[in-house]
Amino acid sequence: MVFDAHSDIWSDVTVRSLRGETDIFRKYHYERLRKGNVEGSVFVMWIDPPYDKEPDKRLLEIMEAVRKEISNSQDILRIVHDVEEMQEARKQNIFYAFIGCEGISGIGEDIERIDELFAFGVRHISLTWNEQNAFAGGARADVDSGLTDLGLKALRKIQQMPILLDVSHLNDKSFWDVMKNTGGPVVATHSNSRRLCNVPRNLTDEMIKELAKTGGMIGVNAYPDFIASDRKERNVDMLVEHIGHIADIVGIEHVGFGFDFCEFLEEEASASCSMEKDMLASCSMEKDILASCNMEKDILASCNMEKESLASCSIEKESFVSHSIEEEPGTDVSRTQSIGSVGICGLRDAAEIPNVLRAMRQAGFSQDDIRKVSYENWHKTIQKIMRKNEKI
């Protein structure tokens, strides 16, 4: 089984809910997750562009959409708040999700609203997305902008609560400011190694070591820009190299998954994930790059995957859209059929996660190590931070 520590499914739920759709998780996401043996996840509320211009309004829209979706999906989706509820959902074979908040720009400068988020069910928080806000500097903020006085207060408040504190989107100064002031485990739910792929969203070896010292961990990210600068190396084998590198530095116990699948995001939100203007093409790709899942033989060879996995990257257009779940008449299929536009060879969406486990075995990881990375490490970290009846 697999635990994915970062998913933007609530973004898709919000967009579709505002269009009048219901039962979105069941129609568009559940089958892929089950095919990929994903048993649980952190579903984050993210103020997606272009709605980040009014973050408070967007946060309320997201929360209302999430509330409706939870009500419609109770038979297949359980929102959990602590490790005991998580284990109960596992026993009943019900998909479970923790609600996360990827950046808290939506609360303005009122840190007391963190209590409102907690009451809503939030058990994961990052201070920023990529932006500069009232709390800290994100990955696209000025390099000299760090944790603010208000951000320090928010940090201390969050760490007094059973909430995962996530530093994946912080710029370097804010990261180190958090490390200097942390009072407990800190996680990076969806970041890779900067040594292997030198982008601001990834972590240096020193950062990885510091996170591990807190008792936290890193979830490796399948987003192409964060795997390799060379597009030919954006594949499952390279993602496994990130796992191996982090494990070599701090031990396998500090590595997990945080896939950050984006295939269902709208174009502007998807493009906003890329770090530099010249890298935007990799999110809203031109036709020749979109062919990355229709690759020519010499590029396919770079995947170094088993024959059956290689075949999955050179699929015809008809099968290219086959991962989309059957749409009901009248629904908008254009977005669910764009799979591959931001995926990597062999890992276009959650249904292909078994390819990662297969590649780990081929790279020499033991079955115990694969199990730890797949879910055990995240479960242990969650157990450290979230307990039933935890006083706040």
Disulfide bonds with the S-S distance in Angstrom:
Cys303-Cys345 2.36
Cys313-Cys345 2.28
